[in-house]
């Protein structure tokens, strides 16, 4: 399960980068050519985020996620946020693929997307942050920093 968590965190970071591509390109024009290479994989990243988000939500359970916040606040918030943000951001990134698969739901999906798209940059940044925090914990970096009193 730990390897799945690491893969999910890496996909969260990728999804965050894709969602923040406009801001990243505006700050670093050289990054545009690298970001364009991720665009063909946008739908795959989105569908993967939805799948992993649902899997971790069902397997972990929302009650256990909230209990984890009491035990390890930073990791618990990153896990809960990563799962919820992963599902929402995954929907945004996979929307073109979803519309093609469900032609009857096209209008409803577009309406929902129009309400969420203004928050895409925020969701992308939060997804990347949750992915980085979870990855640092799973790789043992945060636990080492915590034992040395370098982390909260």
C-alpha positions, 0 to 999 in steps of 0.5 A, a space after each residue: 500500500 505504501 508504494 501505491 501511496 507514493 505513486 498517488 503522491 507523485 501523480 498529485 504533484 504532476 496534476 498540480 504542475 499541470 493545473 498550475 502550468 499557466 502560472 509556471 509558464 508566466 514566471 519561467 518562459 523556458 518551462 513552457 516547452 516542458 509543460 507542453 509535453 505534459 498536456 497530452 497526458 492531462 486526461 490520464 493524470 486526471 483519471 489516475 487522480 480520480 481513481 487513486 482518490 476514490 481508492 484511498 477514500 474507500 480504503 482509508 475511510 473518512 473517519 480514519 482520515 480525521 482520526 489521523 489528523 489528531 495523531 499526526 496533524 500535518 500528514 493527516 491534513 495532507 492525506 485528507 486534502 490530497 484525496 479530496 483535492 485529487 478527486 476534484 482536480 482529477 475531474 477538471 483535468 479529465 473533463 475532456 475525456 469524460 465529456 467524450 465518454 458521456 455525451 448526454 452529460 456534456 452540459 452538466 459537466 461543463 456547468 460544473 467545470 465552469 464553477 470549479 475552473 476559477 479555483 484550478 490554480 489553487 487546487 493545483 498548488 494544494 495538490 502539489 503541496 499535499 503530494 510533497 508532504 505525503 512523499 516526504 513522510 513516506 520516504 522518511 524525510 519528515 520523520 527524520 526531521 521530526 526526530 531532530 526537532 526540525 519539523 513541527 
